[in-house]
Amino acid sequence: MNDGVTAIGSADQYWNLENGESKDINGITKESFIGQPVGRKKSDPVLVSKVRFRVLRDFLANLQEVILGTKLFLLFPAIPLAVVADSYDFGRPWIFALSLLGLTPLAERASFLTEQIAYYTGPTVGGLLNATCGNATELIIGLFALHQGKIHVVKYSLFGSVLSNLLLVLGTSLFCGGLANLKKEQRFDKKQSDVNTLLLLLGLLCLLLPLMFRYAAGPADSLAASSILRLSRASSIVMLIAYAAYLFFQLKTHRQIFESREEEDSDDGLSEDMPVIGLGSSLVWLAGMTAIIALLSEYVVDTIEAASDSWGLSVSFISVILLPIVGNAAEHAGSIIFALKNKLDISLGVALGSAAQISMFVIPLCVVVAWLIDVSMDLDFDLLETGSLAFSILLTAFTLQDGTSHYMKGVVLMLSYAVISACFFVHKITLDHHKASANL
């Protein structure tokens, strides 16, 4: 199979499917195209099929699927605008805002391309690839912030992403799903949520230990910082081992626990046997989009302080609240729409799975990478952040304990997120107030 050729046939074959012919193409019929993944839209290949040269036709077909195959394609112009704003020294807050907008469709398309590659590599390699690319935006922003020594940005953004998935995404999904299904009892498989909750609790323990160690040692212990750093690095290795065990559990030994969600997913979108573009093309597109994500992430890290000063918002609020909301907008929308269709297993898989992935994979990976580049990043996220995360995990666990859902559970989770957001909104004011009081 040529890389430039789509996996289910050429653009002419797409045209046949679109125009009423039910001819079987690689075992795929017209009926199997009914329904589209959330956040994606069906492309119209009629014009592409009329292009004379096959190589150009295949390239345009891939371009149409990757760029125009998402409802977020209107945000793609923000990418060149961000580059122009940086090249011509526009205001740094403008660069920050345009970069955030540009990252939104890129994050969704990177997830789409990862799924395409997984069709060819199988579930094991696909799962590993998803672990790496599923939260690529957060990971790349964290790595750039590490390189510049902005450890607080790394911690705030990753903590905010976990918080957003647990309270905002899950809460909004349960709320909207409950309102849309008032006359139905919404149920979900507790086995999936229990596994993710266990991972989140293990991650919380690894974050609590350095914090408790610091308070137990006291300010007089001059060796506490180095001890906390060593403890954090050891804990990070344990967290990565735990996440690897989770992947093996999910993809090998206990696949049946997660099969119901995968079957529902295939009913609502492209089935497992239906890749849209070829393996080589997917790898090339993924490499290109990763490079663009890296560029925009560098812009975000470089300009976050300027945006904070210009907008009057603290760096903590921007990192904890704004970055996760914008970076995960496509996943958030998908989780909500699946909940509206009374398919809570998929919604929980998106919200809890992403939270567990960041907590048990991205955070410890950043600590290990910082170790390799000689940057002292530990797992001490301070009392406010760790306490907020602990109560969020406990609140989510109690919400999901009975395997049923209604809109009131979503209300409680969303209001909890609003209160925590307000806390970080006034965080800078509180610090400035204490500094002013100390100077009196």
C-alpha positions as CSV (number, residue, x, y, z in Angstrom):
1,M,0.0,0.0,0.0
2,N,1.4,3.4,-1.0
3,D,1.6,6.0,1.7
4,G,-0.2,8.5,-0.4
5,V,-3.1,6.2,-1.1
6,T,-5.9,6.1,1.4
7,A,-6.4,2.9,3.2
8,I,-9.9,2.2,1.9
9,G,-9.3,3.1,-1.6
10,S,-8.8,6.1,-3.8
11,A,-10.9,9.3,-4.0
12,D,-12.9,7.7,-6.8
13,Q,-14.0,4.9,-4.5
14,Y,-15.0,7.4,-1.9
15,W,-17.1,9.1,-4.6
16,N,-18.9,5.9,-5.3
17,L,-19.8,5.4,-1.7
18,E,-21.0,8.9,-1.4
19,N,-23.3,8.7,-4.5
20,G,-25.3,5.7,-3.6
21,E,-23.2,2.8,-4.7
22,S,-22.9,0.1,-2.0
23,K,-20.0,-1.6,-3.6
24,D,-17.7,-3.4,-1.1
25,I,-14.3,-1.7,-0.9
26,N,-11.9,-3.8,1.2
27,G,-14.8,-5.2,3.0
28,I,-16.3,-1.8,3.8
29,T,-19.8,-0.9,2.5
30,K,-21.6,2.4,2.3
31,E,-23.6,1.5,5.3
32,S,-20.5,1.4,7.5
33,F,-20.0,5.1,6.9
34,I,-23.2,6.0,8.7
35,G,-22.3,8.2,11.7
36,Q,-19.2,10.3,12.2
37,P,-16.9,10.8,15.2
38,V,-17.7,13.7,17.4
39,G,-15.8,16.9,16.4
40,R,-15.3,15.5,12.9
41,K,-17.4,16.1,9.8
42,K,-17.7,14.1,6.6
43,S,-15.6,15.5,3.7
44,D,-17.0,15.8,0.2
45,P,-14.6,14.1,-2.2
46,V,-16.4,15.0,-5.4
47,L,-14.1,17.8,-6.5
48,V,-11.0,15.8,-5.4
49,S,-12.0,12.8,-7.5
50,K,-11.9,15.0,-10.6
51,V,-8.2,15.9,-10.3
52,R,-6.4,14.2,-13.1
53,F,-3.0,13.3,-11.6
54,R,-3.3,10.4,-9.0
55,V,-0.5,11.6,-6.7
56,L,-2.0,15.1,-6.5
57,R,-5.5,13.6,-6.1
58,D,-4.4,11.4,-3.2
59,F,-2.6,14.3,-1.6
60,L,-5.7,16.5,-1.8
61,A,-7.8,13.7,-0.5
62,N,-5.6,13.4,2.6
63,L,-5.5,17.2,2.9
64,Q,-9.2,17.2,2.9
65,E,-9.5,14.5,5.5
66,V,-6.9,16.0,7.9
67,I,-7.6,19.7,7.6
68,L,-11.2,19.9,6.6
69,G,-12.3,16.8,8.3
70,T,-12.9,18.6,11.6
71,K,-15.5,21.1,12.7
72,L,-12.6,23.1,14.2
73,F,-11.0,23.8,10.9
74,L,-12.1,27.5,11.1
75,L,-9.4,27.9,13.9
76,F,-6.5,26.8,11.6
77,P,-5.9,30.4,10.4
78,A,-4.8,31.3,13.9
79,I,-1.6,29.3,13.3
80,P,-0.1,31.5,10.6
81,L,-1.4,34.6,12.3
82,A,0.5,33.6,15.5
83,V,3.7,33.1,13.4
84,V,3.2,36.5,11.7
85,A,2.5,38.2,15.1
86,D,5.7,36.8,16.5
87,S,7.7,37.7,13.3
88,Y,6.6,41.3,13.3
89,D,6.7,41.8,17.1
90,F,3.0,42.3,17.7
91,G,1.8,42.5,21.3
92,R,2.9,39.4,23.2
93,P,-0.6,38.9,24.6
94,W,-1.9,38.6,21.0
95,I,0.7,35.9,20.3
96,F,-0.4,34.0,23.4
97,A,-4.1,34.2,22.4
98,L,-3.5,33.2,18.8
99,S,-1.3,30.3,19.8
100,L,-4.0,29.0,22.2
101,L,-6.6,29.1,19.4
102,G,-4.2,27.4,17.0
103,L,-3.5,24.6,19.5
104,T,-7.2,23.7,19.7
105,P,-7.6,22.1,16.2
106,L,-4.1,20.7,16.3
107,A,-4.7,18.8,19.5
108,E,-7.9,17.2,18.0
109,R,-6.2,16.3,14.7
110,A,-3.2,14.8,16.5
111,S,-5.6,12.5,18.3
112,F,-7.3,11.6,15.0
113,L,-4.0,10.8,13.4
114,T,-3.0,8.6,16.3
115,E,-6.2,6.6,15.8
116,Q,-5.4,6.2,12.2
117,I,-1.9,4.8,13.0
118,A,-3.4,2.5,15.6
119,Y,-5.4,0.8,12.9
120,Y,-2.2,-0.5,11.3
121,T,0.0,-1.1,14.4
122,G,-2.5,-3.0,16.5
123,P,-3.8,-2.3,19.9
124,T,-0.6,-2.7,21.9
125,V,1.5,-0.2,19.9
126,G,-1.6,1.9,19.4
127,G,-2.1,2.1,23.1
128,L,1.5,3.1,23.7
129,L,1.2,5.7,20.9
130,N,-2.0,7.1,22.4
131,A,-0.2,7.3,25.8
132,T,2.4,9.5,24.2
133,C,0.2,11.6,21.8
134,G,-3.1,11.6,23.6
135,N,-2.1,14.6,25.6
136,A,0.6,15.8,23.4
137,T,-0.2,19.5,23.8
138,E,0.1,19.4,27.6
139,L,3.3,17.3,27.3
140,I,5.0,19.6,24.8
141,I,4.1,22.7,26.7
142,G,5.5,21.1,29.9
143,L,8.7,20.2,28.2
144,F,9.3,23.7,26.8
145,A,8.5,25.2,30.2
146,L,11.0,22.8,31.8
147,H,13.6,23.8,29.3
148,Q,13.1,27.4,30.2
149,G,13.1,26.6,34.0
150,K,9.4,27.6,34.4
151,I,8.6,24.7,36.7
152,H,5.6,26.5,38.2
153,V,4.0,26.6,34.7
154,V,4.6,22.9,34.2
155,K,3.0,22.0,37.6
156,Y,0.1,24.4,37.2
157,S,-0.8,23.3,33.6
158,L,-0.7,19.6,34.4
159,F,-2.6,20.0,37.6
160,G,-5.2,22.1,35.8
161,S,-5.6,19.5,33.1
162,V,-6.4,16.7,35.6
163,L,-8.8,19.1,37.5
164,S,-10.5,20.1,34.3
165,N,-11.1,16.5,33.2
166,L,-12.4,15.4,36.6
167,L,-14.7,18.3,37.4
168,L,-15.5,20.4,34.3
169,V,-15.5,17.7,31.6
170,L,-17.1,15.0,33.6
171,G,-19.4,17.4,35.4
172,T,-20.7,19.0,32.2
173,S,-21.2,15.5,30.6
174,L,-23.2,14.2,33.5
175,F,-25.3,17.4,33.7
176,C,-26.1,17.5,30.0
177,G,-26.6,13.8,29.8
178,G,-29.0,13.9,32.8
179,L,-31.1,16.7,31.3
180,A,-31.3,15.0,27.9
181,N,-32.3,11.7,29.5
182,L,-34.6,12.8,32.3
183,K,-37.0,9.8,31.7
184,K,-34.2,7.3,31.5
185,E,-31.9,5.9,34.2
186,Q,-28.4,6.6,33.0
187,R,-26.1,3.7,33.9
188,F,-22.4,2.9,33.2
189,D,-19.9,0.1,33.8
190,K,-18.3,0.7,37.2
191,K,-15.3,-1.6,36.4
192,Q,-13.8,0.9,34.1
193,S,-14.2,3.9,36.4
194,D,-12.9,1.9,39.4
195,V,-9.6,1.1,37.6
196,N,-9.1,4.8,36.6
197,T,-10.0,5.9,40.1
198,L,-7.4,3.6,41.6
199,L,-4.7,5.1,39.4
200,L,-5.8,8.6,40.3
201,L,-5.6,7.7,44.0
202,L,-2.1,6.2,43.6
203,G,-1.0,9.4,41.8
204,L,-2.4,11.4,44.6
205,L,-0.4,9.4,47.2
206,C,2.8,10.1,45.2
207,L,1.9,13.9,45.3
208,L,1.0,13.9,49.0
209,L,4.2,12.2,50.2
210,P,6.6,15.0,49.2
211,L,4.2,17.6,50.6
212,M,3.8,15.8,54.0
213,F,7.6,15.2,54.0
214,R,8.3,18.9,53.7
215,Y,5.9,19.8,56.5
216,A,7.2,17.0,58.7
217,A,10.9,18.0,58.2
218,G,10.1,21.7,58.9
219,P,11.9,24.8,57.7
220,A,15.0,24.1,59.8
221,D,15.9,21.0,57.8
222,S,18.4,22.2,55.2
223,L,18.4,18.7,53.5
224,A,14.7,18.5,53.1
225,A,14.7,19.9,49.5
226,S,17.2,17.3,48.2
227,S,15.4,14.5,50.0
228,I,12.0,15.6,48.5
229,L,13.7,15.7,45.0
230,R,15.0,12.1,45.4
231,L,11.7,10.9,46.7
232,S,9.9,12.5,43.8
233,R,12.1,10.9,41.2
234,A,11.7,7.5,42.8
235,S,7.9,8.0,43.0
236,S,7.8,9.1,39.3
237,I,9.5,5.8,38.3
238,V,6.9,3.9,40.3
239,M,4.1,5.9,38.6
240,L,5.4,5.1,35.1
241,I,5.6,1.4,36.0
242,A,2.0,1.6,37.3
243,Y,0.9,3.2,34.0
244,A,2.7,0.6,32.0
245,A,0.9,-2.1,34.0
246,Y,-2.4,-0.4,33.3
247,L,-1.7,-0.5,29.6
248,F,-0.9,-4.2,29.8
249,F,-4.1,-4.7,31.9
250,Q,-6.3,-2.8,29.4
251,L,-4.8,-4.0,26.2
252,K,-3.9,-7.6,27.0
253,T,-5.2,-9.4,30.1
254,H,-8.6,-7.6,30.7
255,R,-9.6,-6.3,27.4
256,Q,-13.2,-7.5,28.0
257,I,-13.6,-4.7,30.6
258,F,-13.1,-2.1,28.0
259,E,-14.7,-3.8,25.0
260,S,-18.2,-2.3,25.6
261,R,-16.8,1.2,25.3
262,E,-14.9,0.3,22.1
263,E,-17.9,-1.3,20.5
264,E,-20.1,1.8,21.2
265,D,-17.3,4.0,19.9
266,S,-17.3,2.0,16.6
267,D,-21.0,2.3,16.3
268,D,-20.8,6.1,16.4
269,G,-17.9,6.7,14.1
270,L,-15.4,4.9,11.9
271,S,-15.1,1.3,12.7
272,E,-11.9,-0.4,13.7
273,D,-11.5,-1.7,10.1
274,M,-11.8,1.7,8.5
275,P,-8.7,3.8,8.5
276,V,-9.2,7.0,6.4
277,I,-5.6,7.6,5.3
278,G,-2.5,5.4,4.9
279,L,0.1,4.6,7.5
280,G,2.9,6.6,5.9
281,S,0.7,9.6,5.3
282,S,-0.5,9.5,8.9
283,L,3.0,9.4,10.2
284,V,4.0,12.4,8.0
285,W,1.0,14.4,9.0
286,L,1.5,13.6,12.7
287,A,5.2,14.6,12.6
288,G,4.2,17.9,10.9
289,M,1.5,18.7,13.3
290,T,3.7,17.8,16.3
291,A,6.3,20.3,15.0
292,I,3.6,23.0,14.7
293,I,2.3,22.1,18.2
294,A,5.9,22.5,19.5
295,L,6.2,25.9,17.8
296,L,2.9,27.2,19.3
297,S,3.7,25.7,22.7
298,E,7.0,27.6,22.7
299,Y,5.0,30.8,21.9
300,V,2.7,30.1,24.8
301,V,5.5,29.5,27.3
302,D,7.4,32.6,26.2
303,T,4.4,34.9,26.4
304,I,2.4,33.6,29.3
305,E,3.8,36.2,31.8
306,A,3.1,39.0,29.4
307,A,-0.4,37.9,28.9
308,S,-0.8,37.6,32.7
309,D,0.3,41.2,33.1
310,S,-1.7,42.5,30.2
311,W,-5.0,40.8,31.1
312,G,-4.6,41.2,34.9
313,L,-4.8,37.5,35.5
314,S,-2.4,35.5,37.5
315,V,-0.1,32.9,35.8
316,S,-1.6,30.3,38.0
317,F,-5.2,31.1,36.8
318,I,-4.1,31.1,33.1
319,S,-2.2,27.8,33.6
320,V,-4.7,26.0,35.7
321,I,-7.9,27.2,34.1
322,L,-7.4,28.6,30.6
323,L,-4.8,26.3,29.1
324,P,-6.6,23.0,29.9
325,I,-10.0,24.4,28.7
326,V,-8.6,25.6,25.3
327,G,-6.2,22.6,24.8
328,N,-8.8,20.0,25.5
329,A,-11.8,21.7,23.9
330,A,-12.4,18.9,21.3
331,E,-12.2,16.1,23.8
332,H,-14.6,18.1,26.1
333,A,-17.2,18.5,23.3
334,G,-16.9,14.8,22.4
335,S,-17.5,13.7,26.0
336,I,-20.6,15.9,26.3
337,I,-22.2,14.7,23.1
338,F,-21.7,11.1,24.0
339,A,-23.4,11.7,27.3
340,L,-26.3,13.4,25.5
341,K,-26.6,10.1,23.6
342,N,-26.8,8.2,26.9
343,K,-23.4,6.6,26.3
344,L,-21.7,7.4,29.6
345,D,-19.1,4.6,29.3
346,I,-17.5,6.6,26.5
347,S,-17.8,9.9,28.3
348,L,-16.1,8.4,31.4
349,G,-13.4,6.9,29.3
350,V,-12.6,10.3,27.8
351,A,-12.7,12.2,31.1
352,L,-11.2,9.7,33.6
353,G,-8.9,8.1,31.1
354,S,-7.3,11.5,30.2
355,A,-7.0,12.5,33.8
356,A,-5.3,9.2,34.7
357,Q,-3.0,9.5,31.8
358,I,-1.8,12.9,32.8
359,S,-1.5,12.0,36.5
360,M,0.3,8.7,36.0
361,F,2.2,9.3,32.7
362,V,2.7,12.9,31.8
363,I,3.5,14.3,35.3
364,P,6.1,11.6,36.2
365,L,7.6,11.8,32.7
366,C,8.2,15.5,33.1
367,V,10.0,14.8,36.4
368,V,12.2,12.2,34.7
369,V,12.9,14.4,31.7
370,A,13.8,17.2,34.1
371,W,16.1,14.8,35.9
372,L,17.8,14.0,32.6
373,I,18.4,17.7,31.7
374,D,19.5,18.6,35.3
375,V,16.4,20.6,36.2
376,S,15.1,20.1,39.8
377,M,11.4,19.4,39.4
378,D,9.7,17.5,42.2
379,L,6.2,16.2,43.0
380,D,5.6,18.8,45.7
381,F,2.6,20.7,44.2
382,D,2.1,22.8,47.3
383,L,-0.8,22.6,49.7
384,L,-3.5,24.5,47.7
385,E,-3.0,22.5,44.6
386,T,-2.6,19.1,46.2
387,G,-5.6,19.7,48.5
388,S,-7.8,20.8,45.6
389,L,-6.8,17.7,43.6
390,A,-7.4,15.4,46.6
391,F,-10.9,16.6,47.2
392,S,-11.7,16.5,43.4
393,I,-10.6,12.9,43.2
394,L,-12.7,12.0,46.3
395,L,-15.7,13.9,45.0
396,T,-15.5,12.1,41.6
397,A,-15.1,8.7,43.3
398,F,-18.2,9.3,45.4
399,T,-20.1,10.6,42.4
400,L,-19.4,7.4,40.4
401,Q,-19.7,4.8,43.2
402,D,-23.2,3.5,42.4
403,G,-22.9,3.1,38.6
404,T,-25.8,5.5,37.9
405,S,-25.9,9.2,37.0
406,H,-28.3,12.1,37.0
407,Y,-27.9,15.8,36.3
408,M,-27.5,16.8,40.0
409,K,-24.2,14.9,40.1
410,G,-23.0,17.1,37.2
411,V,-24.2,20.2,39.0
412,V,-22.1,19.4,42.1
413,L,-18.9,18.7,40.0
414,M,-19.3,21.9,37.9
415,L,-19.9,24.1,41.0
416,S,-16.8,22.5,42.6
417,Y,-14.8,23.5,39.6
418,A,-16.2,27.0,39.7
419,V,-15.2,27.4,43.3
420,I,-11.6,26.2,42.7
421,S,-11.4,28.5,39.6
422,A,-12.4,31.4,41.8
423,C,-9.7,30.4,44.3
424,F,-7.0,30.6,41.7
425,F,-8.5,33.8,40.2
426,V,-7.9,35.6,43.5
427,H,-4.6,33.8,44.2
428,K,-2.5,36.6,42.8
429,I,-4.4,39.3,44.7
430,T,-3.9,37.4,48.0
431,L,-0.2,37.2,47.4
432,D,0.1,40.9,46.5
433,H,-2.0,41.8,49.6
434,H,0.3,39.8,51.9
435,K,3.4,41.5,50.3
436,A,1.9,44.9,50.8
437,S,1.0,44.1,54.4
438,A,4.6,43.0,55.0
439,N,5.9,46.3,53.7
440,L,3.8,48.4,56.0
